[in-house]
Amino acid sequence: MLKIALAQDDFLVGHITGNRDRILESIARARDEHGADLIVFPELALTGYPPEDLVLRPGFMRRTEALLAEITRAVQGIDVLVGHPRSGVGEGRYNSMSWLRDGRVLGSYDKWDLPNYAVFDERRYFLPGDQPLVIEVAGVRVGIIICEDTWTPEACRAARAAGAQLIVSANASPYYRNKHEDRSQVLRDRHAETGLPLIYLNCVGGQDELVFDGHSLYIDGNGRLSAPAPLCEESLLVVGYDPASGAIDEVNWPKGETEDLPVIYRVLQRGLRDYVLKNKFESVVFGLSGGIDSSLTAAIAADALGPDRVLGVMMPSRHTSELSLILATEQIDLLGIHYDNISIEPIYQAMLKQLAEVFDGRPENFTEENLQARARGNIVMALSNKFGHLPLATSNKSELATGYSTIYGDMCGGFSPIKDCLKQLVYELSNWRNGQSPAIPQGIIDRPPSAELRPDQTDQDSLPPYEVLDRIITAYVEEDRPIADIVALGIEEKIVRRVAGMVLAAEYKRRQGAPGPRITRKAFGRDRRYPITSGWRDSGIGS
C-alpha cells in the first residue's frame, strides 16, 4: 500500500520564503502524523501561481532556486514532489515538478502543455517539456504530470508507456462555474485512455482575479471517481493506493460542497477575503444604498471578513427614497456591520452652483446623475485614505457589460466582489444567502432596481429587462456568439445590436475598473482582451 499526502494549500504568489516554510511544515506533518510515503504539492507551489513577470527577474529565479535547495536538504524519510519554476539553458525556464528524496533531487518533470488562452499566458514565460517522469515509491511506479497536461492525452499516455501504474497531476486550476464537473470528465477520459488511476491535486486561494477552489479529485484503477475534496479550504489530504487491486482508499478526504449557488458564494467570499488580507488591509468600505448590488456585497464582505471589518456608508441625495434608507438600516442591523450616514446633497448643490455658468442653456442629462455618483465615490475614497479601508466597488457584470455604471463613481474601488455576476445571479445568490440566515431585507430583493439618480428612475428605463439582457451578455460576451445566433434564440435583433454596441463602447470604462473574482469562463479582465481604440463594430448579421 502506497500512502500519499496531497497538500491542497494556499501558496501566496511571490512569497517564496513563506511558501518554503509552509512546504516544510506540510512535509513534516505528512511524514510524522500520517506516515505518508509521498507528499505532492501543487503546480508552482514554491512561487505561487501565476507568478507572471516575477519569473523574468533573475534575482527572483536565483532566490527560488536557493530556497528549493533548502527544502531539498531538509527532506528525510519521505519522498516529495514540489512545483517550482526551473531555469533551463540560456534564458529559458520550465514549469517543473522536482522529485526530492533524502536531501537529493532525483529528477524533474517539465510541463508539456503550456496553456495560452483565457487567463493563461504560460508561453510568455516557459518552454514546454517533452519527457515523462516516472518515480518509484514503496514499490509503486508513479507518473507525474502538471495541470494542463491532464486535459490532453499525450502526457498521460507517455507516463503509461514509461511504466507508470498511477498518475499524479499537480494543479493550479482556477475556478469557473461548475468546473468540478469538467475536471471529473477529464479524469474519466484519461482513465478510459490509459486504464490507470489518476490523482488530481489542486491548490486553494484568491490571487487577484483568480480563485483556486481546491476540490481535488481522484479516479481509481476501477474507474471509481471520488467526490471533490473541500472547497476553498486548505487540507492535507491523504489516500492509500493498492497496486494489486487498483483501489484508492480515503484516509483523510473530507467531502466538498458541489451545489452551484453555495459554491459560487464561497468562491466570492474567498476571493474577497484573500485580496483584502494578502494586500495587508484590515477592513473594507463601500456605499450602501438599499439596492440589491450593495446589499449582496455587504453580505459577502461580512461573511468573508467578519462584520467588525466592514463599513457601509449611506450617502443619500435628493433622489434617495425613504424606503432605501429604511432598508439599508435594516440590513446594517441584520449583519451587525459598521455604518456612516453622509449626505451628498450639500456637495451636489455646490457642484451644480459651481458649474451653473458653464452649463447655462444646456438641458439636464446624465451629467447631473454622474455628479452624484462621483460625489459618493469621493466620499468612499476619503474614508479609505483616512482610515485605511479597502474601497469596494459594487457593480455587477450586467452593468459593467453595458456601461450602466459611472467611472470614478460607483465603479470607484480597489476590488469588485460581484464584478463577474450577472444581475439575475445577484438575485439568486441573495435569495440563497437569505436561506442560510437573514442577511438581505426582502424588500431590497422585491423592489425594482434603481440607481436613484433622478426622479422615479428604474434600471429598465435604460436597459432591456435583465432576463433578456443577461441572455445576450452570456451569448455575446461569455460565448463569443455572433449576432445572428443570438437573434435565433428569439431575441429581437434591434435589442441584440444595441446591447452589442453598448458592450463595445464601454470597454474604456472596464479597463479602468477594479479587479474582481472570476466565476465564469469569460470574465472582464484577463479573460477578455479587447482594444479600447477600435473601428470594429458588429454590423454584419454574421458578426
C-alpha positions in Angstrom: 0.0 0.0 0.0 1.4 3.4 -1.0 0.3 6.2 1.2 0.2 9.6 -0.5 -0.4 13.0 1.1 -1.7 15.9 -1.0 -1.1 19.5 0.1 -4.3 21.2 -1.0 -3.0 24.5 0.2 -2.7 28.3 -0.4 0.7 29.5 -1.7 1.0 33.3 -1.9 2.5 34.5 -5.2 6.0 35.8 -4.7 6.2 35.0 -1.0 8.8 32.3 -1.6 10.1 32.3 2.0 6.6 31.9 3.4 5.8 29.2 0.8 9.1 27.4 1.8 8.0 27.4 5.4 4.5 26.1 4.5 6.0 23.3 2.4 8.4 22.2 5.1 5.6 22.2 7.7 3.4 20.0 5.4 6.2 17.6 4.7 6.7 17.1 8.5 3.0 16.6 9.1 2.6 14.1 6.2 5.6 12.1 7.4 5.2 12.3 11.2 1.4 12.4 11.7 0.2 10.3 8.7 3.1 8.1 7.9 2.9 9.1 4.2 5.4 7.6 1.7 5.0 10.6 -0.7 3.7 14.1 -0.4 2.7 16.1 -3.5 2.4 19.9 -3.7 0.6 21.9 -6.4 1.9 23.4 -9.5 4.5 26.2 -8.8 3.8 25.9 -5.1 7.2 27.5 -4.2 6.4 30.7 -6.1 2.6 30.6 -6.1 0.6 30.7 -9.3 0.6 32.6 -11.5 4.0 34.3 -10.8 3.8 36.2 -14.1 6.7 38.5 -14.8 8.4 37.7 -11.5 10.0 34.7 -13.2 11.6 37.1 -15.7 13.6 38.7 -12.9 17.0 36.9 -12.5 17.1 37.7 -8.8 13.7 36.1 -8.2 14.8 32.9 -10.0 18.1 32.8 -8.1 16.3 33.1 -4.8 13.7 30.5 -5.8 16.4 28.0 -6.6 18.2 28.7 -3.4 15.1 28.0 -1.3 14.4 24.9 -3.3 17.9 23.7 -2.4 17.0 24.4 1.3 13.9 22.3 1.0 15.8 19.5 -0.7 18.4 19.4 2.1 15.6 19.2 4.7 13.8 16.2 3.1 14.3 13.0 5.0 12.2 9.9 5.4 9.6 10.8 2.8 9.5 11.4 -1.0 8.4 14.9 -2.1 7.1 16.2 -5.4 7.2 20.0 -5.4 6.3 22.5 -8.1 8.6 25.4 -9.0 10.0 27.3 -12.0 13.2 25.8 -13.2 16.0 27.5 -15.2 17.0 25.9 -18.4 19.7 26.6 -21.0 20.3 30.3 -21.5 17.2 32.4 -20.6 14.8 29.5 -20.9 12.6 28.4 -18.0 10.3 25.5 -17.3 7.2 25.0 -15.2 8.5 22.0 -13.3 7.9 19.4 -10.6 11.0 18.0 -8.8 11.3 14.7 -7.0 13.1 15.0 -3.7 14.4 12.2 -1.5 16.8 12.2 1.4 18.4 15.5 0.5 18.7 14.9 -3.2 16.8 15.9 -6.4 16.3 12.6 -8.2 14.5 14.0 -11.2 12.4 16.8 -12.6 9.3 16.9 -14.9 8.7 19.8 -17.1 5.1 20.7 -18.1 4.3 19.7 -21.6 1.2 21.6 -22.5 1.5 25.3 -21.8 -1.9 27.0 -21.8 -2.1 30.2 -23.8 -5.8 31.1 -23.7 -8.4 32.7 -21.4 -6.5 33.8 -18.2 -3.3 31.8 -19.1 -0.2 33.0 -21.0 2.4 30.5 -20.0 4.2 30.5 -23.3 5.3 34.0 -22.4 7.3 32.5 -19.5 8.1 28.9 -20.1 9.4 26.3 -22.6 7.5 23.1 -23.0 8.9 19.8 -21.7 8.7 16.6 -23.8 9.9 13.8 -21.4 7.9 11.8 -18.9 9.0 11.3 -15.4 8.1 8.1 -13.5 9.3 7.6 -10.0 9.2 4.5 -7.8 7.9 4.9 -4.2 7.1 2.0 -1.9 7.3 -0.3 -4.9 4.8 1.7 -7.0 5.7 3.5 -10.2 4.1 6.9 -10.2 3.9 9.1 -13.3 3.9 12.9 -12.8 2.0 15.5 -14.9 1.2 19.2 -14.4 -2.2 20.8 -14.8 -2.9 21.3 -18.5 -1.2 18.0 -19.2 -4.2 16.4 -17.7 -6.6 18.0 -20.2 -4.9 16.4 -23.2 -4.0 12.7 -23.7 -0.3 12.8 -24.7 1.4 13.3 -21.3 -0.7 10.6 -19.6 0.0 8.1 -22.5 3.7 8.9 -22.3 3.7 8.2 -18.5 2.0 4.9 -19.0 4.4 3.9 -21.8 7.2 4.8 -19.3 5.8 2.2 -16.9 3.5 4.3 -14.6 1.0 2.4 -12.5 -0.5 5.5 -11.1 -0.6 9.1 -12.4 -0.5 12.2 -10.1 -1.5 15.6 -11.5 -0.3 18.7 -9.7 -2.5 21.7 -10.5 -3.1 25.4 -10.1 -6.5 25.3 -11.6 -8.7 28.4 -11.2 -12.4 28.2 -10.7 -15.2 28.9 -13.1 -18.8 27.9 -12.7 -19.3 24.1 -12.5 -15.6 23.4 -13.1 -15.6 20.3 -10.9 -17.9 18.7 -13.4 -15.4 19.4 -16.2 -12.5 18.1 -14.1 -14.4 14.9 -13.3 -15.0 14.3 -17.0 -11.3 14.9 -17.8 -10.3 12.3 -15.2 -12.8 9.8 -16.7 -11.3 10.4 -20.2 -7.7 9.9 -19.1 -8.6 6.8 -17.2 -10.5 5.4 -20.2 -7.5 6.1 -22.4 -4.8 4.6 -20.1 -6.6 2.3 -17.7 -4.6 4.0 -14.9 -5.8 5.6 -11.7 -5.2 9.3 -11.5 -5.0 11.7 -8.6 -5.7 15.4 -9.2 -4.4 17.8 -6.6 -5.4 21.5 -6.8 -4.3 24.5 -4.8 -6.5 27.0 -2.8 -6.8 30.7 -2.5 -7.6 34.0 -4.1 -5.0 35.6 -6.4 -6.1 38.9 -7.8 -9.0 38.0 -10.2 -8.5 34.2 -9.9 -9.8 31.9 -7.2 -8.3 28.5 -6.8 -11.1 26.4 -5.3 -9.3 23.2 -4.2 -11.9 20.5 -5.0 -9.1 17.9 -5.6 -10.3 14.6 -7.1 -9.1 11.1 -7.9 -10.3 8.2 -10.0 -9.1 4.8 -9.1 -8.0 1.8 -11.2 -11.6 0.6 -11.3 -12.9 3.8 -12.7 -14.5 4.9 -9.4 -14.5 8.7 -9.2 -14.2 10.4 -5.8 -16.3 13.3 -4.5 -14.4 16.6 -4.7 -12.3 17.4 -1.6 -13.0 20.6 0.4 -14.0 23.7 -1.4 -11.8 26.8 -1.0 -10.3 25.3 2.1 -6.7 24.2 3.0 -6.5 20.5 3.6 -3.7 17.9 4.0 -5.5 15.1 2.1 -4.2 11.5 2.5 -5.1 8.4 0.4 -3.8 4.9 0.1 -3.2 3.2 -3.2 -3.2 -0.6 -3.5 -1.4 -1.6 -6.8 -2.8 -5.1 -6.7 -6.4 -4.0 -6.8 -6.1 -0.5 -8.3 -8.2 0.8 -5.4 -7.7 4.1 -3.7 -8.7 4.3 -0.1 -9.6 7.6 1.6 -7.5 8.1 4.8 -8.3 11.8 5.1 -10.6 13.1 2.4 -13.4 15.4 3.6 -16.1 16.0 1.0 -16.5 19.4 -0.5 -19.6 21.4 -1.4 -20.8 21.0 -5.0 -24.2 22.7 -5.2 -24.0 25.6 -7.6 -25.0 28.7 -5.6 -23.2 27.8 -2.4 -20.1 27.1 -4.4 -20.2 30.4 -6.2 -20.9 32.3 -2.9 -17.9 30.6 -1.2 -15.7 31.4 -4.1 -16.7 35.1 -4.0 -16.0 35.1 -0.2 -12.6 33.5 -0.6 -11.7 35.9 -3.4 -12.6 38.9 -1.4 -11.0 37.7 1.9 -7.7 36.8 0.3 -7.5 40.0 -1.7 -8.1 42.1 1.4 -5.8 40.2 3.7 -3.0 39.3 1.3 -2.8 43.0 0.4 -2.5 44.0 4.1 -5.8 45.7 4.5 -7.7 45.3 7.7 -11.2 46.4 6.6 -13.4 47.4 3.7 -15.7 50.4 2.9 -18.4 50.8 0.3 -21.5 52.7 -0.5 -24.6 51.0 1.0 -27.6 52.2 -1.0 -30.5 50.0 -0.1 -30.2 48.4 -3.5 -29.5 44.7 -4.3 -25.9 45.0 -5.5 -24.5 46.8 -2.5 -26.6 44.6 -0.2 -25.1 41.4 -1.7 -21.7 43.0 -1.5 -22.3 43.8 2.2 -23.3 40.2 2.9 -20.3 38.7 1.2 -18.0 41.1 3.0 -19.4 40.4 6.4 -19.2 36.7 5.8 -15.7 36.8 4.4 -14.1 39.2 6.9 -16.5 39.4 9.9 -18.8 42.3 10.5 -16.3 44.3 12.5 -14.2 44.8 9.4 -17.0 46.1 7.2 -18.1 49.7 6.9 -21.2 50.5 4.8 -21.7 54.2 4.0 -25.2 55.5 3.3 -24.9 58.6 1.1 -28.4 59.9 0.4 -29.3 62.7 -2.0 -32.5 64.5 -3.0 -33.4 61.4 -5.1 -32.9 58.8 -2.4 -36.2 57.4 -1.3 -37.1 57.0 2.4 -37.5 53.2 1.6 -33.9 53.0 0.6 -32.7 54.4 3.9 -35.0 52.2 5.9 -33.9 49.0 4.0 -30.2 49.9 4.3 -30.6 50.5 8.0 -32.4 47.2 8.4 -29.5 45.4 6.7 -27.0 47.1 8.9 -28.8 45.7 11.9 -29.1 42.2 10.3 -25.4 42.0 9.6 -24.0 43.9 12.5 -21.6 45.9 10.3 -20.4 49.4 11.0 -22.0 52.3 9.1 -21.9 56.0 8.5 -24.6 58.3 7.0 -23.1 61.1 5.0 -25.5 63.1 2.8 -24.1 64.1 -0.6 -26.7 66.8 -1.1 -24.5 69.8 0.0 -21.7 68.5 -2.2 -24.1 68.1 -5.1 -25.6 71.5 -4.7 -22.1 73.1 -4.5 -21.1 71.4 -7.7 -24.2 72.4 -9.6 -23.7 76.0 -8.4 -20.1 76.0 -9.5 -21.0 74.6 -12.9 -24.1 76.7 -13.4 -22.5 79.3 -15.6 -20.7 76.9 -17.9 -23.8 74.7 -18.1 -26.1 77.6 -18.8 -28.6 76.8 -21.6 -27.9 73.1 -21.6 -30.6 70.7 -20.6 -30.0 68.2 -17.7 -28.9 64.8 -18.8 -26.7 62.0 -17.4 -24.1 64.6 -16.4 -26.1 65.6 -13.3 -26.6 61.9 -12.5 -22.9 61.2 -12.7 -22.0 64.2 -10.5 -23.9 62.4 -7.7 -22.2 59.1 -8.3 -18.8 60.8 -8.3 -19.6 62.7 -5.1 -20.2 59.3 -3.5 -17.0 57.9 -4.9 -15.1 60.8 -3.4 -16.5 60.1 0.0 -15.7 56.4 -0.2 -12.1 57.2 -1.2 -11.7 59.8 1.5 -12.8 57.3 4.1 -10.4 54.8 2.6 -7.5 57.2 2.7 -8.1 58.4 6.2 -8.8 55.1 7.9 -7.0 52.5 5.6 -10.1 50.7 4.4 -10.0 48.9 1.1 -12.8 50.5 -1.0 -15.2 48.1 -2.7 -17.0 48.7 -6.0 -20.4 47.2 -6.1 -21.2 47.0 -9.9 -22.4 43.7 -11.4 -21.5 42.2 -14.7 -24.7 43.3 -16.5 -23.9 46.9 -15.6 -20.2 46.7 -16.5 -21.0 45.0 -19.8 -23.3 47.8 -20.9 -21.5 50.7 -19.3 -24.5 51.3 -17.0 -22.1 52.5 -14.3 -20.2 55.7 -13.6 -16.5 55.7 -14.0 -14.9 57.3 -10.9 -18.3 57.0 -9.3 -20.0 53.7 -8.4 -17.1 51.9 -10.3 -14.7 53.5 -7.8 -12.9 50.9 -5.7 -9.9 48.7 -5.2 -11.8 45.4 -5.5 -15.2 44.5 -7.1 -16.7 41.4 -5.4 -19.6 40.8 -7.8 -17.9 42.0 -10.9 -18.5 38.7 -12.7 -22.1 38.1 -11.5 -24.9 38.9 -13.9 -27.9 40.7 -12.4 -30.1 37.6 -12.3 -27.3 35.7 -10.5 -27.1 38.6 -8.0 -30.7 37.9 -7.1 -30.2 34.1 -7.0 -27.3 34.5 -4.6 -29.1 36.9 -2.4 -32.1 34.6 -2.1 -29.8 31.7 -1.4 -27.9 33.6 1.3 -31.1 34.6 3.0 -31.9 30.9 3.1 -28.9 30.3 5.4 -29.8 33.2 7.8 -31.4 36.6 7.3 -28.8 38.9 5.6 -30.6 41.0 3.0 -34.0 42.5 3.7 -36.7 41.0 1.5 -37.8 44.5 0.5 -34.5 45.0 -1.3 -34.9 41.8 -3.3 -38.5 42.6 -4.2 -38.2 46.3 -5.3 -37.4 47.3 -8.9 -33.7 48.1 -9.2 -32.9 51.8 -9.5 -29.8 54.0 -9.4 -31.9 56.7 -7.8 -30.1 59.5 -9.6 -33.2 61.1 -11.0 -36.9 61.1 -10.0 -38.8 57.7 -10.4 -35.8 56.1 -12.1 -35.5 52.4 -12.7 -32.8 50.4 -14.5 -35.3 49.3 -17.2 -35.6 52.9 -18.3 -32.1 52.5 -19.8 -31.7 48.7 -20.3 -33.7 45.8 -21.6 -35.3 43.6 -18.9 -32.5 41.7 -17.1 -33.8 38.3 -18.2 -33.2 39.4 -21.8 -30.0 41.4 -21.2 -28.3 38.6 -19.3 -29.1 36.1 -22.1 -27.5 38.5 -24.6 -24.4 39.1 -22.4 -24.0 35.4 -21.8 -24.1 34.6 -25.5 -22.2 37.7 -26.8 -19.5 38.1 -24.1 -19.1 34.7 -22.5 -19.7 32.5 -25.5 -18.5 34.9 -28.3 -21.6 34.0 -30.3 -22.4 36.1 -33.4 -25.4 38.4 -33.5 -27.3 36.0 -35.9 -27.0 33.2 -33.4 -28.3 35.4 -30.6 -31.2 36.6 -32.7 -32.0 33.0 -33.4 -32.6 32.5 -29.6 -35.7 34.5 -30.1 -34.4 38.0 -29.1 -35.3 41.0 -31.2 -32.4 41.9 -33.5 -32.6 45.6 -32.7 -32.1 44.9 -29.0 -29.2 42.5 -29.6 -27.4 45.1 -31.8 -28.0 47.8 -29.2 -26.5 45.7 -26.4 -23.6 44.6 -28.5 -22.8 48.2 -29.3 -23.0 49.1 -25.6 -20.6 46.3 -24.7 -18.0 47.6 -27.2 -18.4 51.2 -26.3 -17.9 50.5 -22.6 -14.5 48.9 -23.0 -12.7 52.0 -21.8 -14.6 52.1 -18.6 -14.0 48.4 -17.8 -10.2 48.8 -18.5 -10.1 51.3 -15.6 -12.3 49.3 -13.3 -11.3 47.3 -10.2 -10.4 43.6 -10.3 -12.9 41.1 -9.0 -13.2 37.3 -8.6 -13.7 35.3 -11.8 -16.6 32.9 -11.7 -17.4 32.4 -15.4 -15.4 31.0 -18.3 -15.0 34.6 -19.6 -14.8 37.4 -17.1 -14.0 41.0 -17.9 -10.2 41.4 -17.3 -7.6 38.8 -18.1 -10.1 36.6 -19.9 -11.3 39.2 -22.4 -8.8 41.5 -24.0 -10.4 43.9 -26.5 -8.8 47.1 -27.8 -10.3 50.3 -26.4 -9.5 52.2 -29.6 -11.1 50.2 -32.4 -13.1 50.8 -35.5 -14.7 47.4 -35.3 -18.5 47.3 -34.8 -20.6 44.1 -35.1 -22.5 45.4 -38.1 -22.9 42.2 -40.1 -25.5 39.6 -39.2 -22.7 37.0 -39.1 -20.6 39.1 -36.7 
